[in-house]
């Protein structure tokens, strides 16, 4: 791939100090998924920043989401609003760029401050995952808008508020925005600090199973009871037995029980699954339904299932591979060595791929130790990744490359 004058012009518009300043400002505000005030503050700043691009910015209301409380009640779970920018919605060829404003650090988490570890390393909550990635989106699009190819295409940008907990309140929005898109770029941090991309991904599902039994005195008439904790434990053991190379199953928690002299009539089992492919997901669903029927019949308890597979497995089909190859070629032009590897993690790229849209979902900054108090971002990667995305967008807009 030969570099042309247009792509060269893009790079001079990248402003690394401005990118770093934005990242620091956004990361200084706690925006854990449950911190609605912090999310609202960040959403407002993002709306202001992205309004510099030639489109309409809106803050979209979250879809309703319910969860199961420890006592088995289905309760509504509040979420923040999601930022959306729509540019040239009538263009024939359009792209989707996505990121998330939420982090895994709640408002009372001790990891709140930014620290300059060295000249090229910034530590802090959300620096890599993924407020640095949001800065890359904005800068790449700002540069791309000066490209002569830009007016021929359009794009949507979505920054959601709930990616870290599965994007349950933004999944319908992601699905709507993905429809008809030529390609999608998602700005999770790179899979490795050297810039390696995540390739194929497995899927993920979270479940809560409420068990209703019958209470009785543990000494006088235990046989009259139906032990909900035992049923939940039986199900947990049976689920773990499904674990294989193609399916990871993690029974995570059992709530329930009461006094030691009472047969417990209530329990809630929570577990996560990670199917590597669609076939494994389908086998699990059949096996799980059979287990629920067998345990409820054998132990005479009622089992109510909440949840499901919310991140479908993300294979890489030929069209998606062409997008990866394009990113690699653009990286080579910029003297960036881009590789990839399969990942057991999940993200909004799973949801986008399920809509039939080719996606590369780790185009954000280089960094590491995400989801921990050692999270850091490599500062120079802000400009690197903005240049890479600007060139990828230029290529996508300039010809039929997929």
URNORGI-V620246 format. One record per residue. RES is the residue in one letter. D_CENTER is the distance of its C-alpha to the mean C-alpha in whole Angstrom. Layout:
RES,D_CENTER
RES,D_CENTER
This chain:
X,32
X,34
X,33
X,35
X,36
X,33
X,30
X,32
X,33
X,29
X,29
X,31
X,29
X,27
X,27
X,26
X,27
X,26
X,22
X,23
X,24
X,22
X,19
X,21
X,22
X,18
X,18
X,21
X,20
X,18
X,15
X,14
X,12
X,15
X,17
X,18
X,21
X,19
X,16
X,19
X,21
X,18
X,17
X,21
X,21
X,18
X,20
X,23
X,22
X,21
X,24
X,26
X,24
X,27
X,25
X,24
X,21
X,21
X,19
X,18
X,18
X,15
X,16
X,18
X,16
X,18
X,18
X,21
X,23
X,25
X,28
X,27
X,27
X,24
X,23
X,21
X,18
X,18
X,15
X,15
X,16
X,13
X,15
X,16
X,19
X,21
X,23
X,26
X,25
X,28
X,27
X,28
X,25
X,22
X,18
X,15
X,13
X,10
X,8
X,8
X,11
X,10
X,10
X,11
X,15
X,17
X,20
X,22
X,21
X,23
X,21
X,21
X,23
X,23
X,25
X,27
X,27
X,29
X,29
X,26
X,24
X,22
X,21
X,19
X,16
X,13
X,16
X,14
X,10
X,10
X,13
X,15
X,13
X,14
X,17
X,17
X,16
X,19
X,21
X,21
X,21
X,24
X,26
X,25
X,27
X,30
X,30
X,33
X,30
X,28
X,30
X,30
X,26
X,24
X,20
X,17
X,15
X,12
X,11
X,9
X,10
X,8
X,4
X,6
X,8
X,6
X,6
X,10
X,12
X,10
X,10
X,14
X,14
X,11
X,14
X,17
X,16
X,15
X,18
X,21
X,19
X,21
X,18
X,14
X,13
X,9
X,10
X,8
X,11
X,13
X,13
X,17
X,19
X,21
X,18
X,18
X,15
X,13
X,15
X,14
X,12
X,13
X,11
X,11
X,13
X,14
X,17
X,20
X,24
X,27
X,30
X,33
X,36
X,40
X,41
X,44
X,47
X,46
X,49
X,51
X,50
X,46
X,47
X,46
X,43
X,40
X,37
X,34
X,33
X,34
X,33
X,29
X,30
X,31
X,28
X,26
X,29
X,29
X,25
X,25
X,28
X,25
X,23
X,24
X,23
X,21
X,20
X,19
X,19
X,19
X,21
X,20
X,23
X,26
X,27
X,30
X,34
X,37
X,40
X,41
X,44
X,42
X,41
X,37
X,36
X,33
X,29
X,26
X,24
X,20
X,18
X,15
X,16
X,14
X,16
X,17
X,18
X,19
X,22
X,21
X,19
X,22
X,24
X,22
X,22
X,26
X,27
X,25
X,27
X,30
X,30
X,29
X,33
X,34
X,34
X,34
X,38
X,39
X,38
X,39
X,36
X,33
X,29
X,27
X,23
X,20
X,17
X,16
X,14
X,11
X,9
X,12
X,13
X,13
X,16
X,17
X,20
X,23
X,22
X,18
X,21
X,23
X,20
X,19
X,23
X,23
X,21
X,23
X,26
X,25
X,24
X,28
X,29
X,28
X,29
X,25
X,25
X,22
X,21
X,18
X,18
X,16
X,13
X,13
X,9
X,6
X,3
X,4
X,7
X,8
X,9
X,11
X,13
X,14
X,15
X,17
X,16
X,16
X,13
X,13
X,9
X,11
X,13
X,13
X,15
X,17
X,17
X,16
X,16
X,13
X,13
X,16
X,19
X,20
X,17
X,18
X,18
X,21
X,22
X,24
X,21
X,20
X,23
X,23
X,19
X,20
X,23
X,21
X,19
X,23
X,24
X,22
X,22
X,26
X,26
X,24
X,26
X,29
X,30
X,29
X,27
X,24
